[in-house]
């Protein structure tokens, strides 16, 4: 704002000087008054032409060591400013793509002066903030004329595009499940005596006495009652793949943080020999089993390639996995989402009442108090702000 005010002030002053020169030639004709008038009139034209020459003779070059990078990691970055004209240039600034990435030790307010045939070499590091594919580095060159009346901006012809993978946060301890261990052990001991409140679709070979005729009549298909602990197989990791916002500046930080949490959870479980199955899309698509650290690389690639879509709904995914019995056979369920709602909470309560612990990591700036109040020893809702580090919160 100060720069704009200063520029506006300079233009007003110069306009007043030009009006004064016009008054002088009107009342006091002569070589001095006409010389002053032509000088004041031509100077801004010459100054503008000077700034325009930069477009033709001032070159920028930038280079990134790799197009494939990881969130938060330094990547060697080089950019060069070179004057190929016959005149020295000054009043030059470079503007960066600063929302999704930043260049270390580089100030956008720095004004460069480069002599004829000279060049300025800048070697530093570039850091990408979010997962995704976007442009980084220099966005445009800004040139101010020597009278400080005009500012011209030139779009850089060759921009840099990167593909950024989610960050892997090393989790020392998964504190969110510590107090669930006793609950899981008690659930396993009572598996043969506690009736489950949930049902699943009938499958050939299921005992007839296990059919819930009440639920079958309600849903118009055969439903089978489940026993707590029936065919408990492992851990399920659910990922919310819905795109919640239109603007990239809103959805990219959110999606990046959600994937970072999914990757970090997967890395912790893989390194600690905790087999799990990840669901990376609506309706149960993108199911991926991870038995140990040897499977983590393929899991990491799959999470990095996840596409978020407006039509995806996590509630639909949960309903599908409930109907096919996958969630009902799990020992523990993790979920990463952005918005908790009544439908998801209802299924969460059903699962926890059936003895299956459920932990939700809600990536949001909201407090989610109405759902947190419904937490108990078998279900937990943990809010993680978009810009927060997951380590210590998971």
MIROLO-793075 format. One record per residue (C-alpha): residue in one letter; z, y, x negated. Coordinates in steps of 0.05 Angstrom, whole numbers, padded with zeros to 5 digits, always signed. Last residue first. Example, Ala and Ser with C-alpha at 12.3 -4.5 7.8 and 13.67 -1.06 7.14 Angstrom:
S+00143-00021-00273
A+00156-00090-00246
***
This chain:
X+00330-00773+00034
X+00361-00704+00023
X+00380-00709-00050
X+00308-00710-00074
X+00264-00683-00017
X+00255-00614-00048
X+00253-00561+00006
X+00191-00518+00023
X+00176-00551+00090
X+00249-00556+00110
X+00279-00627+00115
X+00316-00646+00178
X+00349-00714+00178
X+00355-00753+00244
X+00397-00816+00240
X+00400-00878+00284
X+00445-00939+00277
X+00512-00905+00262
X+00500-00851+00314
X+00451-00794+00326
X+00444-00763+00395
X+00471-00696+00371
X+00413-00694+00320
X+00365-00694+00379
X+00391-00630+00413
X+00403-00600+00344
X+00331-00603+00321
X+00344-00545+00273
X+00273-00519+00268
X+00240-00504+00200
X+00206-00572+00202
X+00197-00637+00165
X+00236-00687+00208
X+00258-00748+00168
X+00275-00801+00219
X+00320-00861+00205
X+00321-00921+00252
X+00370-00979+00248
X+00350-01041+00289
X+00408-01069+00328
X+00375-01070+00397
X+00411-01005+00415
X+00378-00975+00353
X+00309-00996+00378
X+00319-00971+00449
X+00349-00905+00424
X+00288-00895+00379
X+00241-00910+00438
X+00275-00855+00478
X+00274-00807+00419
X+00200-00816+00410
X+00188-00799+00484
X+00238-00742+00484
X+00206-00706+00425
X+00215-00698+00350
X+00164-00653+00317
X+00142-00658+00245
X+00145-00732+00228
X+00167-00781+00175
X+00195-00847+00200
X+00237-00902+00168
X+00252-00967+00205
X+00300-01022+00183
X+00305-01097+00192
X+00238-01105+00227
X+00219-01156+00279
X+00224-01108+00338
X+00180-01058+00303
X+00124-01108+00295
X+00130-01138+00365
X+00058-01125+00387
X+00083-01081+00444
X+00131-01043+00400
X+00078-01029+00348
X+00032-01001+00401
X+00087-00958+00432
X+00106-00931+00363
X+00034-00912+00348
X+00026-00878+00416
X+00090-00839+00403
X+00063-00817+00336
X+00006-00781+00369
X-00062-00769+00336
X-00111-00724+00374
X-00105-00665+00326
X-00122-00707+00266
X-00091-00713+00197
X-00130-00753+00146
X-00094-00797+00096
X-00129-00805+00029
X-00068-00791-00014
X-00027-00840+00027
X-00078-00895+00014
X-00082-00879-00060
X-00006-00882-00066
X-00005-00949-00029
X-00057-00978-00077
X-00016-00954-00136
X+00049-00981-00105
X+00026-01053-00098
X+00049-01074-00168
X+00115-01039-00156
X+00134-01088-00102
X+00115-01122-00037
X+00077-01065-00004
X+00041-01080+00061
X-00009-01030+00089
X-00025-01016+00162
X-00079-00963+00167
X-00087-00968+00242
X-00024-00980+00282
X-00044-00938+00342
X-00044-00873+00303
X-00048-00874+00228
X-00012-00889+00163
X+00033-00947+00182
X+00070-00971+00121
X+00099-01041+00114
X+00157-01052+00068
X+00183-01097+00013
X+00246-01071-00022
X+00239-01090-00096
X+00276-01028-00121
X+00214-00998-00153
X+00174-01009-00090
X+00228-00980-00045
X+00236-00917-00086
X+00161-00908-00094
X+00149-00917-00019
X+00202-00865-00002
X+00172-00817-00052
X+00102-00827-00025
X+00124-00818+00047
X+00164-00756+00028
X+00105-00726-00010
X+00060-00742+00049
X+00105-00701+00095
X+00109-00644+00045
X+00033-00639+00038
X+00023-00642+00113
X+00070-00583+00123
X+00043-00541+00065
X-00030-00553+00090
X-00017-00541+00164
X+00001-00467+00163
X-00043-00437+00109
X-00100-00481+00134
X-00098-00447+00202
X-00105-00490+00264
X-00036-00522+00268
X-00004-00588+00289
X-00049-00639+00257
X-00021-00707+00277
X-00014-00760+00224
X+00061-00777+00233
X+00078-00833+00185
X+00119-00894+00201
X+00151-00937+00147
X+00172-01007+00168
X+00223-01048+00129
X+00229-01123+00128
X+00217-01188+00166
X+00268-01197+00222
X+00241-01256+00260
X+00289-01245+00318
X+00348-01203+00293
X+00372-01184+00362
X+00343-01233+00412
X+00280-01214+00448
X+00261-01220+00521
X+00188-01237+00534
X+00140-01196+00577
X+00083-01225+00618
X+00037-01172+00647
X+00039-01126+00708
X+00084-01075+00673
X+00139-01075+00726
X+00130-01147+00747
X+00134-01170+00674
X+00196-01127+00663
X+00232-01161+00721
X+00206-01230+00704
X+00233-01226+00633
X+00206-01289+00601
X+00255-01322+00553
X+00263-01384+00597
X+00189-01399+00588
X+00196-01407+00513
X+00141-01371+00473
X+00085-01417+00451
X+00028-01372+00471
X+00050-01299+00464
X+00084-01257+00517
X+00084-01182+00503
X+00150-01154+00478
X+00218-01140+00508
X+00277-01097+00490
X+00350-01099+00511
X+00367-01153+00460
X+00419-01204+00476
X+00475-01209+00425
X+00495-01279+00406
X+00447-01306+00354
X+00436-01241+00316
X+00510-01225+00311
X+00515-01237+00236
X+00450-01199+00223
X+00473-01139+00264
X+00538-01137+00226
X+00501-01136+00160
X+00454-01081+00184
X+00513-01038+00207
X+00548-01047+00140
X+00486-01024+00104
X+00475-00964+00149
X+00525-00919+00112
X+00483-00921+00049
X+00417-00913+00085
X+00409-00837+00082
X+00434-00835+00010
X+00371-00865-00020
X+00391-00858-00093
X+00355-00833-00155
X+00294-00811-00117
X+00236-00794-00164
X+00192-00745-00127
X+00119-00766-00128
X+00075-00706-00113
X+00017-00715-00065
X-00054-00715-00093
X-00096-00652-00103
X-00172-00652-00103
X-00196-00590-00138
X-00251-00538-00128
X-00266-00486-00181
X-00308-00425-00165
X-00376-00410-00196
X-00405-00345-00169
X-00341-00305-00171
X-00343-00256-00113
X-00349-00184-00136
X-00302-00130-00112
X-00315-00056-00121
X-00260-00004-00122
X-00282+00068-00117
X-00250+00136-00131
X-00213+00121-00196
X-00256+00170-00235
X-00271+00115-00286
X-00294+00067-00233
X-00249+00008-00210
X-00274-00063-00216
X-00244-00123-00180
X-00268-00193-00199
X-00262-00248-00147
X-00231-00316-00132
X-00207-00337-00201
X-00170-00402-00204
X-00167-00451-00145
X-00210-00475-00088
X-00187-00529-00039
X-00178-00603-00028
X-00110-00627-00005
X-00039-00636-00028
X-00001-00571-00039
X+00026-00527-00094
X-00027-00533-00148
X-00006-00511-00218
X-00054-00480-00269
X-00038-00476-00343
X-00056-00426-00397
X-00113-00405-00443
X-00142-00335-00435
X-00202-00313-00476
X-00226-00241-00474
X-00296-00226-00497
X-00332-00173-00537
X-00406-00157-00537
X-00392-00084-00518
X-00317-00072-00511
X-00272-00104-00460
X-00216-00068-00423
X-00174-00110-00376
X-00125-00086-00322
X-00065-00132-00309
X-00043-00127-00237
X-00062-00200-00224
X-00009-00223-00274
X-00021-00288-00311
X+00035-00326-00346
X+00021-00389-00306
X-00037-00392-00258
X-00018-00405-00186
X-00040-00451-00130
X-00047-00456-00054
X-00032-00383-00037
X-00055-00350-00102
X-00130-00360-00103
X-00136-00308-00158
X-00159-00237-00166
X-00184-00212-00233
X-00178-00139-00255
X-00226-00093-00291
X-00214-00019-00302
X-00252-00019-00367
X-00322-00036-00392
X-00355-00018-00457
X-00429-00005-00453
X-00487-00045-00481
X-00478-00103-00433
X-00458-00176-00444
X-00383-00163-00435
X-00344-00229-00431
X-00282-00249-00392
X-00262-00322-00407
X-00219-00369-00367
X-00184-00433-00388
X-00136-00478-00350
X-00094-00537-00374
X-00064-00573-00314
X+00010-00569-00299
X+00038-00615-00246
X+00068-00590-00181
X+00022-00627-00135
X-00023-00677-00173
X-00092-00663-00200
X-00163-00690-00195
X-00213-00636-00217
X-00190-00644-00289
X-00185-00599-00350
X-00201-00536-00310
X-00252-00486-00334
X-00267-00413-00321
X-00322-00366-00342
X-00330-00294-00323
X-00388-00248-00339
X-00395-00172-00341
X-00467-00149-00349
X-00498-00151-00279
X-00437-00140-00234
X-00407-00093-00285
X-00466-00047-00276
X-00439-00029-00206
X-00377+00004-00235
X-00421+00050-00277
X-00465+00065-00217
X-00404+00086-00178
X-00381+00133-00234
X-00451+00162-00239
X-00451+00176-00165
X-00379+00203-00168
X-00400+00251-00224
X-00464+00274-00191
X-00435+00320-00137
X-00379+00350-00180
X-00428+00363-00237
X-00481+00391-00190
X-00431+00440-00159
X-00402+00462-00226
X-00472+00475-00253
X-00489+00514-00190
X-00426+00557-00198
X-00439+00569-00272
X-00514+00580-00265
X-00506+00634-00211
X-00494+00643-00137
X-00424+00668-00119
X-00415+00665-00044
X-00451+00600-00023
X-00451+00570-00093
X-00375+00579-00096
X-00363+00551-00026
X-00400+00487-00043
X-00359+00479-00106
X-00295+00487-00065
X-00320+00434-00016
X-00330+00387-00076
X-00260+00402-00101
X-00232+00387-00032
X-00270+00321-00030
X-00242+00304-00099
X-00172+00316-00075
X-00182+00275-00012
X-00212+00218-00052
X-00154+00218-00101
X-00104+00216-00045
X-00139+00158-00012
X-00138+00119-00077
X-00064+00134-00086
X-00049+00114-00015
X-00087+00049-00025
X-00051+00034-00089
X+00017+00048-00058
X+00000+00000+00000
***
